[in-house]
Amino acid sequence: MKTLIFAFMMLFSVLSFAEERVFDCAATSLTRSLEVPEGTNLQQNPQVIFRQGLKHWSLQVGDLYLNTQDPQGPALWMKSGSVSKTKVEYVFWVEASTEYELVVSVVDHSAQLYWWGLGEKVLLGSFACEVTEQ
């Protein structure tokens, strides 16, 4: 019996501490007056994929791809925090400039994506996300 309990605890600990969380989000609506950063092509590729690992992260917004493991890429930084009891906010910086905010509901995994264009926060769209742990 002790062996069975030990095996169950080991399996549970492996499943609970996944190495990477993936937010795969498809647009449910995009802002009509879509002011988007160059290179995203969000109208033709309305997808956001955020991979949050233990030491690294990556963010794909349409055709734009940012990855902290790219040694030739720009300096990237991310901060996460609670917006309310049901929402988590992920803020992404590129070269010390705030670029994106992804606000995800922990209830239904819906999300809003914002871009900081010329110092103001612009809603790019709403998304439905599938969240998986790998």
C-alpha positions as a printed NumPy array, in Angstrom:
array([[  0.   ,   0.   ,   0.   ],
       [  2.853,   2.391,   0.814],
       [  4.345,   1.737,  -2.619],
       [  1.041,   2.584,  -4.306],
       [  0.713,   5.838,  -2.349],
       [  4.326,   6.764,  -3.136],
       [  3.797,   6.079,  -6.862],
       [  0.625,   8.191,  -6.874],
       [  2.418,  11.091,  -5.132],
       [  5.286,  10.964,  -7.648],
       [  2.883,  10.972, -10.599],
       [  0.916,  13.859,  -9.103],
       [  4.067,  15.915,  -8.506],
       [  5.224,  15.39 , -12.102],
       [  1.85 ,  16.484, -13.478],
       [  1.566,  19.457, -11.126],
       [  4.9  ,  21.014, -11.982],
       [  4.903,  21.08 , -15.759],
       [  7.878,  22.725, -17.396],
       [  5.877,  24.915, -19.747],
       [  2.418,  26.488, -19.903],
       [  1.071,  27.242, -23.385],
       [ -1.679,  29.75 , -24.147],
       [ -2.881,  29.08 , -27.71 ],
       [ -5.367,  31.851, -28.491],
       [ -7.583,  32.422, -31.533],
       [ -9.269,  35.772, -32.136],
       [-12.962,  36.031, -31.369],
       [-13.019,  39.705, -32.352],
       [-10.418,  42.193, -33.534],
       [-10.627,  45.946, -33.075],
       [-12.02 ,  47.559, -36.239],
       [ -9.689,  50.538, -36.226],
       [ -6.811,  48.152, -35.838],
       [ -3.641,  50.08 , -35.195],
       [ -1.091,  47.291, -35.001],
       [  2.663,  47.241, -34.77 ],
       [  4.577,  46.583, -37.955],
       [  5.145,  42.928, -38.769],
       [  2.227,  41.412, -36.848],
       [ -0.218,  40.881, -39.76 ],
       [ -2.916,  40.184, -37.17 ],
       [ -5.794,  40.526, -39.657],
       [ -4.563,  37.595, -41.783],
       [ -3.081,  35.592, -38.891],
       [ -5.401,  36.292, -35.899],
       [ -3.566,  34.115, -33.412],
       [ -1.614,  34.678, -30.205],
       [  0.596,  31.971, -28.708],
       [  2.309,  32.58 , -25.379],
       [  4.673,  29.923, -24.005],
       [  5.721,  30.427, -20.401],
       [  8.529,  28.166, -19.278],
       [ 10.444,  27.99 , -16.033],
       [ 13.35 ,  30.059, -17.383],
       [ 12.251,  31.26 , -20.837],
       [  9.158,  32.52 , -22.621],
       [  8.028,  33.257, -26.147],
       [  5.193,  35.303, -27.593],
       [  3.738,  35.092, -31.074],
       [  1.321,  37.836, -32.131],
       [  0.195,  37.106, -35.674],
       [  3.413,  36.884, -37.699],
       [  5.589,  38.568, -35.029],
       [  7.621,  36.157, -32.884],
       [  9.534,  37.117, -29.732],
       [ 11.637,  34.52 , -27.909],
       [ 13.933,  34.983, -24.915],
       [ 16.129,  32.123, -26.161],
       [ 17.079,  33.991, -29.355],
       [ 20.64 ,  35.295, -28.788],
       [ 20.327,  37.631, -31.812],
       [ 16.92 ,  38.98 , -30.748],
       [ 16.041,  42.141, -28.824],
       [ 16.209,  42.397, -25.048],
       [ 12.956,  40.957, -23.685],
       [ 11.34 ,  41.059, -20.27 ],
       [  7.992,  39.858, -18.907],
       [  6.074,  40.429, -15.691],
       [  2.871,  38.746, -14.567],
       [  0.439,  39.7  , -11.872],
       [ -3.146,  39.509, -10.744],
       [ -5.517,  42.126, -12.141],
       [ -8.487,  40.845, -10.148],
       [ -9.56 ,  37.625,  -8.491],
       [-10.352,  36.128, -11.887],
       [ -7.794,  37.686, -14.264],
       [ -4.039,  37.464, -14.714],
       [ -2.07 ,  40.065, -16.649],
       [  1.14 ,  39.373, -18.566],
       [  3.114,  42.476, -19.592],
       [  5.867,  42.189, -22.204],
       [  8.738,  44.625, -22.769],
       [ 10.974,  44.811, -25.835],
       [ 14.186,  46.84 , -25.497],
       [ 12.906,  48.453, -22.243],
       [  9.673,  49.612, -23.919],
       [  6.274,  48.216, -22.943],
       [  4.87 ,  46.538, -26.034],
       [  2.078,  44.077, -25.194],
       [ -0.315,  43.148, -22.41 ],
       [ -2.222,  39.881, -22.4  ],
       [ -5.023,  39.72 , -19.812],
       [ -6.338,  36.166, -19.346],
       [ -9.435,  35.084, -17.43 ],
       [ -8.788,  32.102, -15.178],
       [-12.492,  31.239, -15.341],
       [-13.018,  30.707, -19.083],
       [ -9.537,  31.376, -20.572],
       [-10.798,  34.313, -22.608],
       [ -8.178,  37.006, -23.169],
       [ -7.716,  40.583, -24.303],
       [ -4.542,  41.638, -26.089],
       [ -3.313,  45.217, -25.825],
       [ -0.463,  46.999, -27.612],
       [  1.223,  50.111, -26.288],
       [  1.292,  52.306, -29.405],
       [  2.908,  55.708, -29.009],
       [  2.463,  55.653, -25.239],
       [ -1.199,  54.691, -25.123],
       [ -2.809,  51.335, -24.516],
       [ -4.646,  50.074, -27.624],
       [ -6.978,  47.056, -27.528],
       [ -6.072,  44.793, -30.436],
       [ -8.781,  42.196, -29.834],
       [-10.407,  39.509, -27.752],
       [ -9.289,  35.898, -27.904],
       [-10.41 ,  32.436, -26.809],
       [ -7.469,  30.486, -25.434],
       [ -6.677,  26.863, -24.862],
       [ -4.265,  26.466, -21.977],
       [ -2.089,  23.373, -21.763],
       [  0.834,  22.357, -19.604],
       [  3.695,  20.389, -21.062]])
